[in-house]
Amino acid sequence: MAKPNYAFEKRQRDLAKKKKKDEKRQRKSEAKAEQATGETTPVDPAQSN
């Protein structure tokens, strides 16, 4: 039976953490930029009915 490759598993977990952290950072920066420019999605009352 093959022994587990713990280094590979750790690397995969670290890459997943980094990807998730980068996505969160990007979402925050987009939200901050949107707030700074005052961009909001206009709500059309005719579409809400």
N, C-alpha and C positions, 0 to 999 in steps of 0.2 A: 504494500500500500504506500502511496506517495505521501510524503510529509507536507503539511501545509506551508505555504509561502507567506509568512507573516509580513515580510517587507512589502510584498506586492499588495496585500490587503490594506496595509497602512497607507501606502502611496495612493491607492484608490480612494480611501476615506478622506485623505488630505486634499486630493483633487476635487472631490465632491464638495467639501467644506469651502474651498477657495472659490469654486464656481458659484455656490449659493451666496457667499459673502459679496462677490463681485456684482451679482444680479441685484442684491439688496442695495448696494452702494449706488448702482446705476439708477434704480427706481427712485431712491432718495434724491439724487442729483437732478433727475428729471422733474420731480415734484417741486424741488426748490426753485428750479429755473422757471417752471410754469407759474409758481407763486410770485416770483420776482417780476416777471413780465406782465402779470395780471391776466394771463390767458385763462379763460374759463369756457366751458362748453355752454353755449346759449341753449336755453330750454325753450322750445317752441310749444306754447300751450295747446295749439291745434293738434299736435301729435300725441299729446298725453291722453286725449279722450278716446 
